[in-house]
Amino acid sequence: MLLQELREQVSKYGKCMLQEGLTRGTGGYISARDPESGLICSTPSSMDYMMIEAEDVIVSDVDGNIVEGKGKVSSEWNVQRDIYKSRDDIHALVHTH
C-alpha cells in the first residue's frame, strides 16, 4: 500500500476528530502531504470517520488525480489543492464542522 504510515495517521486523526466532538459523521476532511513525493492523502468524501481505514484513504497528486484508494475526494478539493500548491511549508489540513 502506497504511503501506508501517512494513510494510517489520516485515518487515526479522523477518528480522533470525531471522538473529540470536533465534527459529526462525515463532516469536514483531513489531508496530509508527503514532502518527498508531493502526494496527498485525504479522507474520502461521505464516509464516516469511524469506518475509515488506511486503505480507504485516498492518495492523489496535487491536481486531484487519484493514485490509490477508495471513494472520491472532498468537494472542497480545490481549496486543499490551492493551499498545497501555494505553501510548501504546509503538510496537513484539517477542516471540521
C-alpha positions, 0 to 999 in steps of 0.5 A: 500500500502506497504511503501506508504510515501517512494513510494510517495517521489520516485515518487515526486523526479522523477518528480522533476528530470525531471522538473529540466532538470536533465534527459529526459523521462525515463532516469536514476532511483531513489531508496530509502531504508527503514532502518527498513525493508531493502526494496527498492523502485525504479522507474520502468524501461521505464516509464516516470517520469511524469506518475509515481505514488506511486503505480507504484513504485516498492518495492523489497528486496535487491536481486531484488525480487519484493514485490509490484508494477508495471513494472520491475526494472532498468537494472542497478539493480545490481549496486543499489543492490551492493551499498545497500548491501555494505553501510548501511549508504546509503538510496537513489540513484539517477542516471540521464542522 
